[in-house]
Amino acid sequence: MPETAYDLIVIGSGPGGYVAAIRAAQLGLKTAVVEKDVIGGRCLNVACIPAKAVLRTADILSEVRDADEFGITVGEPTVDFGAVNERRLKVIKTLTGGVAGLFKKNSIDFIEGFGALTADGNVKIGGNFDGTEIQAGKVIIATGSVGRPIPGTQFGGRVIGTEQAWALDAIPAKLAVVGAGASGVEIASAYARLGSEVMLFEGLDRVVPSEDADISKLAERGFKKQGIKVHTSTFVENVVSADDKVTFTYGGEPGEADYLVIAAGRGPDVEGLGLEEAGVKLADNGLHIEVDGAQRTSVPNVYAIGDLVHGPALAHKASDEGIIAAEDAAGKETHPLSYPDIPRATFCTPNIASFGLTEQQAKDAGHDVVVGKLQYGAVGAGTVYGDRQGLVKIVGETKYGELLGGHIIGAKATELIQELANVRALEGGYAEVARIVHGHPTLSEAVMEAARAADGWLIHG
């Protein structure tokens, strides 16, 4: 049974909420987590984790198909999608069970139910009339985000969101994906390699439009090699969901698919949270909750983190904000996040990862920009491991040798980006990266050589 009062109540148990709760408990706060759905939130149950589980299957399938390049002859592999789904569910269960274990270890109470703020800053569990109010010294709101349909459509039937896309019972023969951001390209890349005929639509003029233009160009090339039919500067309209298919038009042309996945944006999940009643102020866009650098809202002792507030909608960003909020709630000195310096990772094939400014953003900001680029094929590991097309691009400025941004596409890009993010966090520049000894033969040498290119003394290239 939940207690009647806590030092801190966290609403939401995703990567932001559960990390915040654990950190608060470590600091001696009597803590509870309220969750309306399943422990672990959307990320662990229907988004980040199941997505990567299915993508991992697609990665292995690609490696098997390319085995002959390494002197191994195998027949055409078959996919048991039922077994793929069983593994996906096993991964989810393992990780959500781990979170439950961490709650127990840290004496955190888990309360199932819908949580909302009250006018006096407490938390009500359940409905407005039959709910149970629990006294909260402080509250962290961490309810994440929800998918948004494109104009003129609604979710239902054969029109699905990203969560449903990763939980399909069978591999669709034809799949249409609207939105070529991180979520959309992950879905397109996974199902194209698993055997679906995939159409990928993006209203802007390039795929992964938030990435550097050079990365977008190589990404589109990689997607087309997988058989994905890429349509940029194209809007999907006239969507009609039938019993066995969905029809639509794009650029004046008719189209149909087994499913149409909308991956074109998400919004903060604030419905029913009692923000207006509690007096919590929204940001100027009217969507996000306004917070300061310690994640404090306009209401004393109420914090908000993750997709509810400004900044990139990333699980690891939410986790760090949760730590900041919990530490501030416990009276510790905190630091605000530098959002541009947070690494971004997209697990499609080819992998895409980045942080900081793109080349164009750096120029627009008035920097005297220097760029260092290197293809994976210029270092030994690129050839050894079979990825010569990958690219590392470093964006810097000439006056102080500052590292403004890093952009990588290719094998292990999601791991390689961390080096550049760490150097930036430790106030190093591209010249320091160029002088750090890297192991040989590794793909990380491409990062070093790109830094040398920026510094004007590229060796392998």
Backbone torsions as a table, in degrees:
resi	resn	phi	psi	omega
1	MET	NA	137.5	177.5
2	PRO	-69.5	152.7	176.1
3	GLU	-74.5	172.0	179.6
4	THR	-90.5	-10.2	-179.2
5	ALA	-153.9	144.3	178.4
6	TYR	-137.5	155.1	172.3
7	ASP	-67.9	-36.8	-177.2
8	LEU	-146.3	133.6	172.6
9	ILE	-120.2	129.6	176.9
10	VAL	-104.9	127.6	176.9
11	ILE	-99.4	107.9	-177.0
12	GLY	113.2	134.4	-174.9
13	SER	-119.3	25.7	175.7
14	GLY	-76.2	-166.8	-176.2
15	PRO	-59.8	-27.2	174.8
16	GLY	-78.3	-49.4	-175.2
17	GLY	-66.7	-47.8	-175.9
18	TYR	-70.8	-33.6	176.5
19	VAL	-66.8	-41.7	177.5
20	ALA	-60.0	-42.4	-178.7
21	ALA	-64.6	-43.9	-179.9
22	ILE	-63.8	-43.5	179.8
23	ARG	-64.0	-39.8	178.7
24	ALA	-63.0	-42.7	179.2
25	ALA	-64.6	-38.2	177.0
26	GLN	-59.7	-32.0	-177.4
27	LEU	-89.6	8.8	172.9
28	GLY	93.3	7.4	179.4
29	LEU	-85.6	135.0	174.0
30	LYS	-72.3	115.1	-164.1
31	THR	-125.8	144.0	172.9
32	ALA	-133.9	151.9	175.7
33	VAL	-120.1	130.7	177.4
34	VAL	-107.4	129.2	-177.8
35	GLU	-136.5	125.6	-178.2
36	LYS	-81.7	-16.3	-175.5
37	ASP	-120.5	-109.8	-175.9
38	VAL	-119.6	143.7	179.7
39	ILE	-55.4	136.0	-176.7
40	GLY	102.5	-13.4	177.2
41	GLY	65.8	-167.4	-176.3
42	ARG	-66.2	-38.8	-174.5
43	CYS	-58.0	-49.8	-176.4
44	LEU	-76.0	-29.9	-171.4
45	ASN	-97.5	-36.9	-173.3
46	VAL	-135.9	-0.1	-174.1
47	ALA	-126.5	-101.4	-170.2
48	CYS	-51.6	-53.5	-172.2
49	ILE	-70.8	-52.0	177.0
50	PRO	-60.9	-32.5	176.6
51	ALA	-60.2	-46.7	-177.8
52	LYS	-70.7	-28.9	176.8
53	ALA	-64.7	-44.0	178.7
54	VAL	-70.5	-40.2	178.0
55	LEU	-61.6	-35.3	178.4
56	ARG	-63.0	-39.1	175.9
57	THR	-61.4	-43.7	179.0
58	ALA	-64.1	-36.5	177.9
59	ASP	-62.9	-45.6	-179.8
60	ILE	-64.9	-39.3	177.8
61	LEU	-59.5	-42.4	178.4
62	SER	-63.9	-39.8	179.9
63	GLU	-65.7	-39.7	178.1
64	VAL	-63.9	-42.6	-179.3
65	ARG	-66.0	-27.5	-179.8
66	ASP	-95.0	8.1	-173.8
67	ALA	-60.3	-30.6	-177.9
68	ASP	-63.3	-24.9	177.4
69	GLU	-65.7	-19.4	-178.0
70	PHE	-110.4	15.9	175.7
71	GLY	84.6	17.2	179.5
72	ILE	-115.7	124.6	-179.2
73	THR	-104.0	121.0	177.1
74	VAL	-134.6	160.4	175.6
75	GLY	-77.7	172.3	177.7
76	GLU	-63.8	122.0	-177.6
77	PRO	-72.3	154.5	174.8
78	THR	-113.9	151.2	-177.6
79	VAL	-108.4	121.7	172.3
80	ASP	-94.1	92.7	-172.9
81	PHE	-69.1	-25.2	173.1
82	GLY	-61.3	-43.0	178.2
83	ALA	-68.5	-34.8	176.0
84	VAL	-60.1	-44.1	180.0
85	ASN	-68.1	-35.1	176.9
86	GLU	-62.6	-41.9	178.4
87	ARG	-66.9	-40.5	177.2
88	ARG	-56.1	-46.6	-179.3
89	LEU	-66.7	-35.0	178.4
90	LYS	-66.1	-42.0	177.7
91	VAL	-60.7	-46.5	179.9
92	ILE	-59.5	-48.3	-177.9
93	LYS	-61.5	-39.9	179.6
94	THR	-62.1	-45.6	-175.4
95	LEU	-75.8	-40.5	177.4
96	THR	-67.3	-35.6	174.1
97	GLY	-62.3	-35.8	176.8
98	GLY	-63.6	-40.1	177.4
99	VAL	-64.4	-43.8	177.7
100	ALA	-58.8	-40.2	177.8
101	GLY	-64.4	-37.5	178.3
102	LEU	-67.7	-36.3	175.7
103	PHE	-61.4	-45.1	-179.9
104	LYS	-63.7	-44.4	-179.7
105	LYS	-58.9	-36.7	-176.0
106	ASN	-99.2	12.5	177.2
107	SER	57.3	41.6	177.8
108	ILE	-97.4	128.7	177.3
109	ASP	-81.1	133.5	176.8
110	PHE	-106.3	120.3	-176.3
111	ILE	-114.4	116.6	177.9
112	GLU	-82.1	131.6	179.9
113	GLY	147.4	170.9	179.8
114	PHE	-86.6	122.8	-179.3
115	GLY	-102.8	140.5	177.8
116	ALA	-145.2	152.5	176.5
117	LEU	-74.7	147.4	171.5
118	THR	-101.5	169.6	-177.4
119	ALA	-61.9	-28.0	-179.1
120	ASP	-99.5	16.7	172.2
121	GLY	85.8	11.9	173.6
122	ASN	-93.0	-174.7	-180.0
123	VAL	-122.5	130.3	176.7
124	LYS	-104.7	131.7	178.8
125	ILE	-103.7	119.0	179.6
126	GLY	106.8	-157.1	-175.3
127	GLY	-78.4	173.1	-178.7
128	ASN	-65.8	-30.4	-173.7
129	PHE	-103.2	-29.1	-176.9
130	ASP	-116.3	14.3	-177.0
131	GLY	-78.9	163.5	177.7
132	THR	-106.1	124.1	-179.4
133	GLU	-91.1	131.0	179.0
134	ILE	-117.3	132.0	179.9
135	GLN	-70.5	131.2	-178.0
136	ALA	-125.6	120.8	174.0
137	GLY	-62.1	-44.9	177.7
138	LYS	-144.8	156.2	-176.3
139	VAL	-133.0	135.5	170.9
140	ILE	-115.2	122.0	178.5
141	ILE	-94.4	125.3	-174.8
142	ALA	-144.8	55.6	-172.6
143	THR	-91.6	-0.9	172.7
144	GLY	75.1	-146.7	-173.1
145	SER	-137.4	167.6	177.2
146	VAL	-129.0	151.7	179.0
147	GLY	-69.3	150.6	178.5
148	ARG	-120.5	133.7	176.3
149	PRO	-73.6	159.4	174.1
150	ILE	-76.5	158.1	-178.3
151	PRO	-54.0	136.1	177.7
152	GLY	85.6	3.8	180.0
153	THR	-129.7	168.5	171.3
154	GLN	-146.8	151.8	178.6
155	PHE	-69.9	143.1	178.2
156	GLY	147.6	147.1	180.0
157	GLY	64.8	-123.3	-178.4
158	ARG	-89.1	2.8	175.0
159	VAL	-102.0	111.7	-169.7
160	ILE	-126.3	164.1	175.1
161	GLY	-96.0	-178.3	-177.1
162	THR	-65.1	-34.9	-179.9
163	GLU	-60.7	-45.4	179.9
164	GLN	-68.5	-30.2	-179.0
165	ALA	-62.5	-36.1	-178.7
166	TRP	-81.6	-6.4	-176.8
167	ALA	-118.0	23.2	178.2
168	LEU	-64.7	146.8	-179.1
169	ASP	-76.2	-25.2	-177.5
170	ALA	-145.1	158.4	177.2
171	ILE	-72.4	119.7	-179.1
172	PRO	-70.2	145.5	176.6
173	ALA	-66.5	-41.8	179.9
174	LYS	-131.1	133.3	-179.2
175	LEU	-134.2	130.8	174.4
176	ALA	-110.1	130.8	-179.0
177	VAL	-120.4	122.9	180.0
178	VAL	-103.3	115.9	-177.6
179	GLY	112.2	114.6	-177.8
180	ALA	-107.6	34.8	168.6
181	GLY	-81.0	-164.5	-174.2
182	ALA	-57.2	-49.6	-177.2
183	SER	-64.6	-43.1	-177.7
184	GLY	-65.3	-42.7	-177.9
185	VAL	-73.3	-28.7	174.9
186	GLU	-64.1	-45.1	179.3
187	ILE	-64.0	-46.8	-179.0
188	ALA	-60.7	-45.3	-177.6
189	SER	-66.6	-39.7	-179.7
190	ALA	-64.5	-53.0	-173.4
191	TYR	-73.7	-29.1	175.9
192	ALA	-63.0	-41.9	-180.0
193	ARG	-74.6	-26.5	177.1
194	LEU	-78.3	-12.4	174.1
195	GLY	125.9	-0.6	179.0
196	SER	-79.8	151.0	168.3
197	GLU	-87.0	114.1	-169.3
198	VAL	-114.2	133.1	170.3
199	MET	-112.2	130.1	-178.4
200	LEU	-117.9	123.6	-175.7
201	PHE	-116.0	138.6	177.6
202	GLU	-140.6	128.2	-179.4
203	GLY	-71.1	-27.5	177.1
204	LEU	-83.0	179.1	-168.7
205	ASP	-86.7	3.3	177.1
206	ARG	-155.8	157.9	176.5
207	VAL	-71.9	163.8	-173.5
208	VAL	32.9	62.2	-170.5
209	PRO	-65.8	-16.7	177.8
210	SER	-82.1	-9.0	179.2
211	GLU	-87.5	170.4	176.6
212	ASP	-60.8	145.6	-175.6
213	ALA	-58.8	-37.3	178.6
214	ASP	-64.1	-35.3	178.9
215	ILE	-69.6	-42.9	179.0
216	SER	-58.7	-41.0	-179.3
217	LYS	-61.7	-45.8	-180.0
218	LEU	-70.9	-34.2	178.6
219	ALA	-63.1	-46.1	179.6
220	GLU	-61.4	-39.8	177.2
221	ARG	-60.6	-43.2	179.3
222	GLY	-65.6	-38.5	179.5
223	PHE	-65.7	-40.6	180.0
224	LYS	-66.5	-33.4	176.6
225	LYS	-64.0	-26.9	177.4
226	GLN	-83.2	-0.6	179.1
227	GLY	91.9	5.4	179.1
228	ILE	-73.4	130.7	176.0
229	LYS	-88.5	105.0	-173.5
230	VAL	-93.4	129.5	177.5
231	HIS	-127.2	104.3	176.6
232	THR	-97.3	166.6	-175.4
233	SER	50.3	38.8	-174.1
234	THR	-134.0	132.4	178.6
235	PHE	-111.3	142.1	178.6
236	VAL	-96.0	131.0	-175.9
237	GLU	-137.9	173.2	173.7
238	ASN	52.9	47.7	-177.1
239	VAL	-79.0	127.0	178.7
240	VAL	-131.0	121.5	179.1
241	SER	-95.1	122.5	176.7
242	ALA	-107.9	-174.9	-177.2
243	ASP	-65.3	-38.8	-173.0
244	ASP	-120.8	3.9	-179.8
245	LYS	-164.5	171.4	173.1
246	VAL	-127.3	135.1	178.2
247	THR	-112.4	156.8	-177.3
248	PHE	-165.3	174.4	171.9
249	THR	-124.7	152.3	177.6
250	TYR	-146.7	123.4	-177.8
251	GLY	55.8	31.7	-179.1
252	GLY	84.6	-3.6	-178.9
253	GLU	-99.8	146.9	176.4
254	PRO	-80.1	147.9	176.9
255	GLY	-145.8	157.4	174.8
256	GLU	-150.6	156.3	-179.8
257	ALA	-156.2	165.9	174.4
258	ASP	-66.7	-40.3	177.3
259	TYR	-140.9	149.9	170.7
260	LEU	-116.0	118.5	-178.5
261	VAL	-98.0	124.2	176.4
262	ILE	-96.5	113.5	-179.8
263	ALA	-128.2	43.1	-171.0
264	ALA	-106.1	14.8	175.9
265	GLY	146.4	156.1	178.9
266	ARG	-134.6	162.3	178.8
267	GLY	-133.4	156.7	-179.4
268	PRO	-57.1	139.5	179.1
269	ASP	-90.3	86.3	-174.6
270	VAL	-114.7	-2.1	-176.1
271	GLU	-62.3	128.4	175.7
272	GLY	76.9	9.1	-177.9
273	LEU	-80.6	-7.9	-180.0
274	GLY	75.9	25.1	-176.7
275	LEU	-63.1	-43.7	-178.6
276	GLU	-66.2	-42.7	179.9
277	GLU	-62.1	-38.1	-178.8
278	ALA	-82.0	-12.4	179.7
279	GLY	84.5	21.7	179.3
280	VAL	-75.6	125.4	-175.4
281	LYS	-83.7	138.9	174.7
282	LEU	-90.4	159.2	177.1
283	ALA	-70.9	174.7	-176.1
284	ASP	-60.5	-26.7	179.9
285	ASN	-76.7	-6.3	177.6
286	GLY	74.3	4.6	-177.5
287	LEU	-113.6	-52.7	-177.2
288	HIS	-83.5	159.6	174.9
289	ILE	-84.3	134.6	179.6
290	GLU	-77.6	128.7	178.3
291	VAL	-136.8	162.3	173.9
292	ASP	-97.0	-168.8	-176.4
293	GLY	-68.4	-13.3	176.3
294	ALA	-102.8	12.0	178.7
295	GLN	71.1	18.1	178.6
296	ARG	-81.1	133.3	176.6
297	THR	-83.7	-174.0	178.6
298	SER	-71.3	-14.4	179.5
299	VAL	-98.9	126.6	-179.9
300	PRO	-55.4	137.8	176.2
301	ASN	71.7	11.0	175.7
302	VAL	-118.0	125.4	-178.4
303	TYR	-116.6	158.0	174.8
304	ALA	-139.5	143.3	-176.0
305	ILE	-142.5	170.3	171.6
306	GLY	73.7	-141.5	-176.2
307	ASP	-67.9	-11.1	178.2
308	LEU	-73.8	-19.1	-174.9
309	VAL	-120.3	174.7	-177.3
310	HIS	-66.2	168.9	-178.5
311	GLY	101.1	171.4	-176.9
312	PRO	-63.9	142.0	-179.4
313	ALA	-84.4	78.4	-175.9
314	LEU	-127.6	141.8	-178.3
315	ALA	-60.3	-43.2	-176.8
316	HIS	-70.5	-28.5	173.1
317	LYS	-65.8	-42.7	178.3
318	ALA	-62.1	-41.0	179.8
319	SER	-60.9	-45.5	-178.1
320	ASP	-68.1	-37.5	175.6
321	GLU	-63.7	-36.0	177.3
322	GLY	-62.2	-40.2	177.5
323	ILE	-64.6	-44.0	179.2
324	ILE	-60.0	-46.6	-179.0
325	ALA	-63.4	-44.0	-179.0
326	ALA	-64.3	-41.5	-179.3
327	GLU	-67.4	-39.5	176.9
328	ASP	-65.2	-40.3	178.7
329	ALA	-62.0	-29.7	179.8
330	ALA	-89.6	4.7	177.2
331	GLY	86.6	13.1	179.3
332	LYS	-86.5	155.9	173.7
333	GLU	-76.3	133.1	-176.8
334	THR	-122.2	178.1	178.4
335	HIS	-136.2	141.8	177.1
336	PRO	-74.4	152.2	177.3
337	LEU	-76.3	147.1	169.0
338	SER	-97.7	99.0	-171.5
339	TYR	-61.5	-38.0	178.9
340	PRO	-62.4	-24.0	-175.8
341	ASP	-87.9	-0.1	178.9
342	ILE	-77.5	126.8	179.6
343	PRO	-67.7	144.6	178.9
344	ARG	-116.6	136.3	-175.1
345	ALA	-134.5	129.1	176.7
346	THR	-123.1	125.3	-167.8
347	PHE	-99.4	26.1	171.4
348	CYS	-71.1	178.4	169.4
349	THR	-112.5	121.4	1.0
350	PRO	-75.3	150.6	174.7
351	ASN	-56.3	145.7	176.6
352	ILE	-130.5	133.2	177.9
353	ALA	-148.6	149.7	-177.2
354	SER	-162.7	168.6	168.1
355	PHE	-156.5	159.6	174.0
356	GLY	73.7	-153.0	-173.3
357	LEU	-88.5	144.0	168.0
358	THR	-75.1	169.8	178.4
359	GLU	-58.5	-44.4	-178.1
360	GLN	-67.6	-40.3	177.9
361	GLN	-62.3	-39.9	179.3
362	ALA	-64.1	-41.6	177.7
363	LYS	-65.8	-42.3	-179.6
364	ASP	-64.0	-28.6	179.5
365	ALA	-80.3	-3.0	175.6
366	GLY	91.4	10.5	179.2
367	HIS	-75.2	149.3	169.2
368	ASP	-82.3	96.4	-164.3
369	VAL	-86.7	138.1	169.2
370	VAL	-123.8	142.8	-177.4
371	VAL	-125.3	136.3	172.6
372	GLY	-121.0	127.0	-178.2
373	LYS	-129.0	145.7	175.2
374	LEU	-152.5	130.9	173.3
375	GLN	-78.5	147.8	178.4
376	TYR	-53.9	-34.4	-176.0
377	GLY	-63.3	-13.4	-179.8
378	ALA	-78.9	-14.6	177.3
379	VAL	-114.2	156.2	-172.4
380	GLY	-57.9	-39.7	-175.2
381	ALA	-64.0	-32.0	179.2
382	GLY	-59.4	-41.9	178.7
383	THR	-74.7	-43.3	-179.0
384	VAL	-59.2	-44.5	-174.3
385	TYR	-93.8	1.3	170.5
386	GLY	84.6	24.0	175.4
387	ASP	-132.7	92.7	178.6
388	ARG	-95.3	-8.7	-173.9
389	GLN	-92.6	-13.2	-179.7
390	GLY	-59.5	159.2	-175.6
391	LEU	-140.4	136.2	169.4
392	VAL	-111.0	129.7	178.8
393	LYS	-129.1	124.0	179.1
394	ILE	-110.8	131.9	177.2
395	VAL	-111.8	121.7	-179.5
396	GLY	-134.5	-179.0	174.4
397	GLU	-127.4	150.7	-166.9
398	THR	-81.1	-28.4	-171.5
399	LYS	-64.9	-48.8	-177.3
400	TYR	-114.5	1.1	-177.0
401	GLY	70.1	25.4	-175.9
402	GLU	-70.9	143.1	176.2
403	LEU	-90.6	106.9	-175.3
404	LEU	-90.1	-29.1	-178.2
405	GLY	-168.7	155.1	176.0
406	GLY	-133.9	140.3	-174.7
407	HIS	-142.4	123.0	-175.4
408	ILE	-133.5	136.6	172.6
409	ILE	-133.1	131.1	-178.3
410	GLY	138.1	-176.7	-178.7
411	ALA	-55.5	134.9	175.7
412	LYS	61.6	19.3	179.9
413	ALA	-58.7	-35.8	-178.3
414	THR	-67.1	-21.5	174.9
415	GLU	-91.0	-39.4	-174.6
416	LEU	-66.5	-29.8	-175.5
417	ILE	-63.5	-24.7	-174.3
418	GLN	-63.1	-32.9	179.1
419	GLU	-58.7	-46.4	-178.0
420	LEU	-68.3	-38.5	177.6
421	ALA	-63.5	-38.9	179.8
422	ASN	-67.7	-41.7	178.6
423	VAL	-60.9	-42.9	178.0
424	ARG	-61.1	-45.0	-178.8
425	ALA	-63.1	-31.6	179.6
426	LEU	-91.6	13.1	175.7
427	GLU	64.7	28.8	171.8
428	GLY	-88.5	171.7	179.4
429	GLY	-125.8	-175.0	-178.4
430	TYR	-67.4	-27.1	177.4
431	ALA	-64.8	-35.4	178.1
432	GLU	-68.5	-41.2	177.3
433	VAL	-60.5	-40.7	-179.3
434	ALA	-62.5	-28.0	-175.7
435	ARG	-96.7	-8.7	179.6
436	ILE	-76.3	131.7	179.7
437	VAL	-73.4	125.6	179.1
438	HIS	-110.0	146.3	178.5
439	GLY	-64.0	152.4	-178.0
440	HIS	-129.2	138.2	-6.8
441	PRO	-91.3	121.2	177.9
442	THR	-133.8	156.8	175.5
443	LEU	-67.5	-23.4	179.4
444	SER	-63.0	-21.1	175.9
445	GLU	-62.4	-27.2	176.7
446	ALA	-66.3	-33.9	175.6
447	VAL	-64.8	-45.4	178.9
448	MET	-60.2	-45.3	-177.1
449	GLU	-68.9	-34.7	176.0
450	ALA	-64.0	-37.5	176.2
451	ALA	-66.1	-39.0	176.2
452	ARG	-63.7	-37.2	177.7
453	ALA	-62.3	-42.5	177.6
454	ALA	-64.0	-33.9	-177.8
455	ASP	-84.7	-3.6	173.0
456	GLY	91.9	15.3	-179.3
457	TRP	-143.5	51.9	177.8
458	LEU	-57.1	131.1	178.5
459	ILE	-91.9	-57.3	-175.7
460	HIS	-96.9	83.0	-179.8
461	GLY	165.6	NA	NA
